[in-house]
Amino acid sequence: MWQGVNSKGRAEQPGDCPRRKPMKRALRIAGIIIALLVVILIALPFLIDANDFRPMLETKLSQTLAREVKVGNLKLALLAGGVTADDLSIAEDPAYGRTPFVQAKSFSLAVDLPSLVFSHKLAVSGLTIDQPQIVLMQSPAGDWNFSSLGTKSAARPAPVPAPESSAAKSNLDLSVKLVKITDGRFTMGHTGSHLKPLVLEKVNAELHDFARGSVFPFSLSMNVVGGGTIKLTGKAGPIDENDAAMTPASLTLNVAQLDLAGSGLNETAPSVSGLISFDGSGESTGKSIDLKGKLRGEKLRLSASGTPAKRALELDFAVTHDLRKRSGTVHRGDIHVGGAVASLTGTYAPQGESTLLNMNLSGPEMPLVELAEMLPAMGVVLPMGSSLQSGTAAVKLSMQGVVERLVTTGSVGLNNAKLAGFDLPKKMSTIEKLAGIKGGPDTEIQELSSNVRVAPEGMSADEIKLIVPSIGNLEGAGTISPANVLAFKMRATVHTGGVAAVVRDTPIPFTVEGTCSEPAFRPDIGAVVKEEAKGLEKGVGKAAGDLFKGLLGKKK
């Protein structure tokens, strides 16, 4: 059989492959190329000194931000596809102090490596700021310390002279596709204020396709020092040319378990505390923001003498907030406590270091059983061992003043309520023995109405009208101190037989003293004397005199 002959005259053997040698040659060439690339990757950081670009980078960034920018030692990070700096600082607006506006431990730029290597052009496509510390301050006029960043009105820093090198002579391309902040710490406060600033940590942020003249998406997440988390996503831009803080935006906001006391947000009203969660959205023009959503309050305490509520409160609201004046209008505020619903509307505005409120609260026919668990949070104390088990409540209140000295006025009422575990006739023992009233384990309240005023010095109630079927009509007025001490002067018109049949149309005066948890009912001797004197002058007769003597006989 004929056999082929190879190029060296050797007969080809079965199994020989004519393509083996070209394949081996290709593999050798590929190996050489890879080796050369490795050598280049190792050698480039030594051949290219990234610090040649630092003066130009600082100059361009300073001109762009209208603030002096300083970067640390630059290093070429080929595997990461960019340039890194040891640190970064951005100067503060002189009107707010000399401490840098931004200080970061490291700063990295994502760059076009071919342009950097072959053209010595620093084309930036992204930047990351690691562990920055940023202070955000707002003046009483409403201006923020970042308002002048990159604006036309800001004073431009003098350019930093760059050395005459090919790198320095090239232009800086700042078409940034991605801006990232990792593990930042933000401090937010107001100039000239003694209030504790809000501190945010573990701040992570991303801005995509960032450009001054266009709309760009963003996202932020952060922890609130003292308790709580915040997440913010949306779109912003174009950046306002005269005030960066006036940039329009649309956003979605999520706040979870924000601790009012731990974060210091209740500093002007320390009597208010609790955990706040919020889900909502907003549209900002840069001057104002329309915000709507649902707020949930847990473990709320709304009074200095109150205790944390066992039931959550929810608020569906729509607010227009002035970003400069820090004032706003609550257009809708539907408060839900279980099945009880009330409406809150009004305005708020800063006053000094506090907030001035002008609010109206209206709640008709609210189930008392639903409201009962919120009463301790407001400092409302029921008689010991008692509870509200049925009925409805109605309120119409106006709240005015700064939050720490808020004054609430208006009317409150109850209908068909049961105060279980409280025997009012028995507590009014003097009147019971006089009128022959029979008590029971609970007190049924057919109707209660009163005008009230609640202020830091306590609560007052006027024009009290109370209908208790087992007793009759009770009327009067009085006060409750911040320590829950009672001082009421009342009159009872008894609707029953027995001894009271003789005097059932004559109001019986009495006082309510003691405390809310242990009220004490006593005959009002002074009022009886006055009534007796009037009766004698009018010749009322023997029945009124017998009443007077009977009451005096009960005096201890």
C-alpha positions in Angstrom: 0.0 0.0 0.0 1.3 3.5 -0.9 2.3 5.7 2.0 2.7 9.4 2.0 6.0 11.0 2.7 6.4 14.0 5.0 8.6 17.1 4.5 11.6 15.4 6.0 11.3 12.3 3.8 9.8 10.2 6.6 6.9 8.1 5.7 3.7 9.3 7.4 2.4 6.9 10.1 -1.2 6.3 10.8 -2.6 8.8 13.3 -0.3 11.7 12.3 -2.3 15.0 12.1 -1.2 17.6 9.5 -2.7 20.5 11.6 -0.8 19.7 14.9 2.1 21.9 14.1 0.1 25.1 13.2 -1.9 24.6 16.4 1.2 24.4 18.5 2.5 27.5 16.8 -0.7 29.4 17.6 -0.6 28.3 21.2 3.0 29.5 21.5 2.1 32.9 20.0 -0.9 33.2 22.4 1.3 32.4 25.3 3.8 35.1 24.3 1.0 37.7 24.0 -0.4 36.8 27.4 3.1 37.0 28.9 3.6 40.4 27.3 0.3 41.6 28.6 1.2 40.5 32.1 4.5 42.3 31.8 2.7 45.4 30.6 0.2 45.2 33.5 3.1 44.9 35.9 5.2 47.6 34.3 2.5 50.2 33.6 2.1 51.4 37.2 5.9 52.1 37.1 5.9 53.6 33.6 2.9 55.9 34.3 2.9 58.1 37.4 -0.8 58.8 38.1 0.2 61.7 40.2 1.0 63.6 37.0 -2.7 64.0 36.7 -3.3 65.2 40.3 -2.8 68.9 39.7 -5.1 68.9 36.7 -7.7 66.7 38.5 -7.7 69.0 41.5 -8.0 72.1 39.3 -10.8 70.7 37.2 -12.8 69.4 40.2 -12.3 72.7 42.0 -13.6 74.7 39.0 -16.5 72.3 38.5 -17.6 72.4 42.2 -16.6 76.0 42.8 -14.9 74.7 45.9 -11.2 73.9 46.5 -10.7 70.1 46.1 -7.7 68.2 47.3 -6.9 64.6 46.6 -4.2 62.4 48.1 -1.6 60.3 46.5 -2.9 58.8 43.2 -2.2 55.2 42.2 -3.0 53.4 39.0 -5.3 50.4 39.7 -5.3 48.5 36.4 -7.2 45.5 37.6 -9.9 47.8 39.0 -9.9 49.8 35.8 -9.1 53.1 37.3 -7.1 55.5 39.6 -7.3 55.6 43.3 -6.5 58.3 45.8 -5.6 58.0 49.5 -8.0 60.7 50.6 -10.3 63.5 49.4 -11.4 66.8 50.8 -13.8 69.4 49.5 -13.8 72.8 51.1 -16.7 74.3 53.0 -18.6 77.4 51.9 -16.8 80.2 53.8 -20.1 81.4 55.2 -20.5 78.1 57.2 -17.0 77.7 58.6 -13.6 76.3 57.7 -14.0 72.6 58.4 -14.1 70.7 55.1 -17.5 70.0 53.7 -16.4 66.5 52.6 -13.6 64.4 54.1 -13.1 60.9 52.7 -10.6 58.2 53.4 -10.3 57.1 49.8 -11.4 58.2 46.4 -11.4 56.2 43.1 -12.0 57.1 39.5 -13.1 54.6 36.8 -11.2 55.7 33.7 -10.7 54.8 30.1 -7.4 52.9 30.3 -6.5 53.0 26.6 -7.0 56.8 26.6 -4.9 57.0 29.7 -2.1 54.8 28.5 -1.8 55.9 24.9 -3.2 59.4 24.8 -2.5 60.5 28.4 -6.1 61.6 28.7 -8.0 61.1 31.9 -11.5 60.2 30.8 -13.6 59.6 33.9 -16.7 57.4 33.6 -17.4 56.9 37.3 -16.2 57.8 40.8 -16.5 56.2 44.2 -16.1 58.0 47.5 -15.4 55.7 50.4 -16.3 56.5 54.1 -16.9 60.2 53.6 -17.9 62.5 56.5 -20.2 65.2 55.2 -21.7 68.0 57.3 -25.0 69.4 56.0 -26.0 72.7 57.5 -29.0 75.1 56.9 -29.0 78.7 57.8 -32.0 80.6 59.4 -32.6 82.1 55.9 -33.1 78.6 54.5 -29.8 78.3 52.6 -27.8 75.1 52.7 -24.0 74.8 52.8 -24.2 72.7 49.6 -26.3 75.3 47.8 -23.3 76.9 46.2 -21.7 73.7 44.9 -21.0 74.1 41.2 -23.3 77.1 40.8 -22.9 80.2 38.8 -23.3 82.5 41.8 -20.5 80.7 43.7 -17.0 82.3 43.8 -14.7 80.2 41.7 -11.4 79.1 43.3 -8.2 80.2 41.7 -6.9 77.5 39.4 -4.0 75.4 40.6 -1.0 75.6 38.2 -0.2 72.3 36.6 3.3 71.2 35.6 4.1 71.3 31.9 3.7 67.6 31.0 1.7 65.7 28.4 -0.7 64.6 31.0 -1.3 68.0 32.5 -1.8 69.6 29.1 -4.7 67.1 28.3 -8.3 67.8 29.1 -10.3 66.2 31.8 -13.5 64.4 30.6 -16.1 64.3 33.4 -18.8 62.4 31.7 -19.6 60.4 34.8 -21.9 57.3 34.4 -21.9 56.3 38.0 -21.2 58.2 41.3 -21.1 56.1 44.5 -20.8 56.8 48.2 -20.0 53.9 50.4 -20.2 53.7 54.2 -20.6 57.5 54.7 -21.5 59.5 57.7 -23.8 62.6 57.4 -24.5 65.2 60.0 -27.5 67.4 59.5 -28.2 70.5 61.5 -28.9 74.3 61.6 -26.4 77.1 62.1 -26.7 78.9 65.3 -28.8 76.2 66.9 -28.1 74.4 70.1 -30.2 71.4 69.1 -28.7 68.0 68.6 -28.0 67.4 64.9 -29.4 64.4 63.1 -26.6 61.9 62.4 -26.8 59.3 59.7 -24.3 56.5 59.3 -23.6 53.7 56.9 -24.8 55.9 54.1 -24.7 54.3 50.7 -25.7 56.2 47.6 -25.6 55.8 43.9 -26.2 58.3 41.1 -26.5 56.9 37.5 -25.8 58.9 34.3 -25.0 61.9 36.4 -25.0 65.2 34.4 -25.8 68.7 35.5 -28.2 69.4 32.7 -30.2 66.2 32.7 -32.4 64.1 35.0 -30.6 61.3 36.7 -31.8 58.4 38.9 -30.5 58.0 42.5 -30.8 55.7 45.5 -29.7 56.1 49.1 -29.8 53.9 52.2 -28.7 54.9 55.7 -29.0 54.2 59.4 -30.1 56.8 61.9 -27.9 57.0 64.9 -30.1 56.4 67.8 -32.4 54.0 66.0 -34.1 53.7 62.6 -33.3 53.2 58.9 -34.1 55.4 55.8 -34.2 54.4 52.1 -34.7 57.0 49.4 -35.0 56.4 45.6 -36.0 58.6 42.7 -34.9 61.0 40.0 -33.4 64.4 40.3 -32.3 67.2 38.0 -31.4 69.2 36.1 -29.3 70.8 38.8 -30.2 74.4 39.5 -27.5 76.7 38.1 -27.8 79.2 41.0 -28.6 76.9 44.0 -28.0 73.2 44.0 -30.5 72.8 46.9 -33.2 74.0 44.6 -32.9 71.1 42.2 -36.2 69.4 41.4 -36.7 65.8 42.2 -39.3 63.0 42.4 -38.8 60.4 45.2 -40.0 57.5 47.1 -39.2 57.4 50.8 -39.2 54.6 53.4 -38.5 55.2 57.1 -38.5 52.2 59.5 -38.5 52.3 63.3 -37.2 55.8 63.7 -36.7 56.4 67.4 -37.8 60.0 68.2 -36.0 60.1 71.5 -32.8 58.2 70.5 -32.3 60.3 67.3 -32.9 63.6 69.2 -35.7 64.6 66.9 -38.0 65.2 70.0 -35.5 67.6 71.6 -37.9 70.6 71.5 -40.8 68.3 72.8 -39.2 65.7 75.0 -42.6 64.6 76.3 -43.2 63.1 72.8 -41.5 59.8 72.1 -42.0 56.6 70.1 -41.0 54.7 67.0 -42.1 56.1 63.6 -42.3 54.3 60.3 -43.2 55.9 57.0 -43.9 54.9 53.4 -44.6 57.7 50.9 -43.7 59.6 47.8 -43.0 63.2 47.0 -42.6 65.7 44.1 -40.2 68.6 44.7 -39.9 71.7 42.6 -36.8 72.7 44.5 -38.7 75.3 46.4 -41.4 73.1 47.9 -42.3 69.4 48.1 -45.7 67.8 48.0 -45.4 64.7 50.2 -48.0 62.0 50.7 -48.0 58.7 52.4 -48.8 56.7 55.5 -47.1 57.1 58.9 -47.2 54.6 61.7 -46.4 55.4 65.3 -45.7 52.6 67.8 -45.1 52.9 71.5 -46.1 56.5 71.3 -46.0 58.8 74.3 -47.7 62.2 73.7 -47.6 63.7 77.2 -45.0 64.2 79.9 -47.2 62.2 82.3 -48.1 59.6 79.7 -46.9 56.0 79.2 -46.1 54.3 75.9 -49.3 53.3 74.0 -49.9 49.6 73.5 -51.7 50.3 70.3 -50.3 51.7 67.1 -51.5 54.9 65.5 -51.6 55.4 61.7 -51.7 58.6 59.8 -52.6 59.0 56.1 -51.5 62.4 55.1 -50.7 64.9 52.3 -48.4 67.8 53.1 -46.9 70.7 51.2 -43.6 71.7 52.7 -41.6 74.8 52.0 -37.9 73.6 51.7 -36.4 77.0 52.6 -38.8 78.2 55.3 -39.2 74.7 56.8 -42.9 75.5 57.1 -45.9 73.7 55.6 -49.6 72.9 55.4 -51.2 69.6 56.3 -54.0 69.3 53.7 -55.0 65.9 54.8 -54.3 64.0 58.0 -56.5 61.0 58.7 -55.6 59.5 62.0 -56.6 55.8 62.5 -56.6 54.1 65.9 -58.1 50.8 65.0 -61.6 51.7 63.8 -61.5 55.2 65.3 -60.8 57.9 62.7 -60.1 61.6 63.2 -59.0 64.3 60.8 -56.0 66.6 61.4 -55.4 69.7 59.3 -53.5 72.9 59.7 -50.1 74.6 59.4 -46.6 74.4 61.0 -43.6 76.8 60.9 -40.3 77.2 62.7 -40.2 79.6 65.7 -36.7 79.9 67.1 -35.5 76.4 67.8 -39.0 75.1 68.1 -42.0 74.6 65.8 -45.2 76.6 65.9 -48.4 74.7 65.3 -51.8 75.8 64.3 -53.8 72.6 63.9 -57.5 71.5 64.0 -58.6 68.0 65.1 -62.0 66.7 64.4 -63.3 63.2 65.2 -67.0 62.3 65.3 -68.4 59.0 66.7 -65.1 57.3 67.5 -65.4 53.9 69.2 -64.2 54.3 72.8 -62.9 50.8 73.0 -60.5 51.6 70.1 -59.4 54.8 71.8 -58.9 53.4 75.3 -55.5 52.0 74.6 -54.2 55.5 73.5 -55.4 57.3 76.6 -52.4 56.4 78.7 -50.1 57.9 76.0 -51.9 61.2 76.3 -51.7 61.2 80.1 -55.4 60.4 80.6 -55.9 58.4 83.8 -59.1 56.5 84.6 -60.2 55.6 88.1 -58.2 52.7 89.5 -59.5 49.3 88.3 -61.9 50.8 85.7 -62.0 50.6 81.9 -64.0 51.9 79.0 -65.9 49.1 77.4 -68.5 50.7 75.1 -69.7 53.9 73.6 -68.4 56.6 71.3 -66.4 59.8 71.6 -66.5 63.0 69.6 -63.8 65.7 69.7 -63.4 69.1 68.0 -60.2 70.7 69.1 -57.8 73.5 68.1 -54.1 73.2 68.9 -52.0 76.3 68.9 -48.5 77.3 70.1 -45.0 75.9 70.0 -44.9 72.2 70.5 -43.4 72.3 74.1 -46.1 74.8 75.2 -49.0 73.7 73.1 -52.5 74.9 74.1 -55.5 72.7 73.0 -59.0 74.1 73.3 -62.4 72.8 72.1 -65.1 70.4 73.0 -65.3 66.7 73.9 -68.2 64.4 74.3 -69.2 60.8 75.1 -72.3 58.9 74.2 -73.7 55.6 75.6 -70.4 54.8 77.3 -69.8 52.2 80.0 -67.1 52.8 82.6 -66.7 49.2 83.9 -65.4 48.6 87.4 -66.4 52.0 88.7 -69.5 52.5 90.9 -70.2 56.2 90.8 -73.2 56.2 93.1 -71.2 54.3 95.7 -68.3 56.7 95.4 -70.8 59.5 96.0 -71.8 57.9 99.3 -73.1 61.1 100.9 -75.4 61.8 98.0 -76.4 58.2 97.8 -77.5 58.0 101.4 -79.4 61.2 101.1 -81.2 60.3 97.9 -81.4 56.6 98.3 -79.5 56.0 95.1 -78.6 52.4 94.4 -75.2 51.7 92.8 -73.8 48.9 90.7 -70.5 47.5 89.5 -70.4 49.7 86.4 -71.3 53.3 85.6 -73.5 53.9 82.5 -72.9 57.3 80.9 -75.8 58.3 78.6 -74.1 61.6 77.6 -71.2 63.7 78.5 -70.1 67.0 77.0 -67.6 69.7 78.1 -65.5 72.5 76.8 -61.8 71.8 77.6 -58.5 73.6 77.6 -55.3 71.6 77.9 -52.0 73.4 78.5 -48.7 72.8 80.3 -50.2 74.1 83.5 -52.9 71.4 83.4 -56.4 70.9 82.1 -59.6 72.8 82.7 -63.1 71.7 81.9 -66.1 74.1 81.7 -69.8 73.6 81.1 -69.6 69.9 82.0 -73.0 68.2 81.4 -73.1 64.6 82.4 -76.2 62.3 82.3 -75.9 59.1 84.4 -79.2 57.3 84.4 -78.6 55.7 87.8 -78.1 59.2 89.4 -79.5 62.0 87.2 -77.9 65.1 85.7 -74.5 66.4 86.9 -73.1 69.8 85.9 -70.1 71.9 86.8 -66.5 72.8 86.1 -63.0 72.1 87.4 -59.3 71.5 86.8 -56.9 68.6 86.6 -53.3 69.5 87.5 -50.2 68.0 85.6 -50.0 65.6 88.6 -53.6 64.5 88.0 -54.9 66.2 91.1 -58.7 67.0 90.8 -60.4 70.2 91.8 -64.1 70.2 90.6 -67.2 71.9 91.8 -70.3 70.0 90.6 -74.0 69.9 91.2 -76.3 66.9 90.9 -80.0 66.9 90.1 -81.1 63.5 91.3 -83.7 61.5 89.4 -84.9 58.9 92.0 -87.4 58.4 94.8 -86.9 58.0 98.5 -85.5 60.8 100.5 -84.6 62.7 97.4 -88.3 62.8 96.3 -88.7 65.9 98.5 -85.7 67.7 97.0 -85.3 66.0 93.6 -85.6 69.3 91.8 -83.0 71.0 94.0 -79.4 70.7 92.7 -77.1 69.1 95.3 -73.6 70.7 95.2 -70.5 68.6 95.8 -66.8 68.6 95.1 -64.5 66.1 93.4 -61.0 66.0 94.8 -58.3 63.5 95.2 -56.7 62.2 92.0 -57.9 60.8 88.7 -57.1 57.3 89.8 -58.7 57.8 93.2 -61.4 60.5 93.0 -63.0 61.7 96.3 -66.6 63.0 96.3 -67.7 65.3 99.1 -70.6 67.7 99.8 -69.8 71.3 99.0 -70.7 72.9 102.3 -69.9 76.4 101.1 -72.2 76.1 98.1 -75.0 74.6 100.4 -74.8 77.7 102.7 -75.1 80.0 99.8 -78.0 78.1 98.4 -79.7 78.0 101.9 -79.3 81.7 102.3 -80.9 82.3 98.9 -83.6 79.9 99.8 -84.4 81.6 103.0 -84.5 85.0 101.3 -87.0 83.6 98.8 -89.0 81.7 101.5 -88.4 78.3 100.0 -89.5 76.6 103.2 -88.7 73.8 105.5 -87.6 71.2 102.9 -84.5 73.1 101.9 -83.7 73.7 105.6 -83.9 70.0 106.3 -81.5 69.4 103.4 -79.0 71.8 104.8 -79.2 70.2 108.2 -78.8 66.8 106.8 -75.7 67.7 104.8 -74.1 69.4 107.8 -74.7 66.2 109.8 -72.6 64.3 107.3 -69.6 66.6 107.7 -66.5 64.8 109.1 
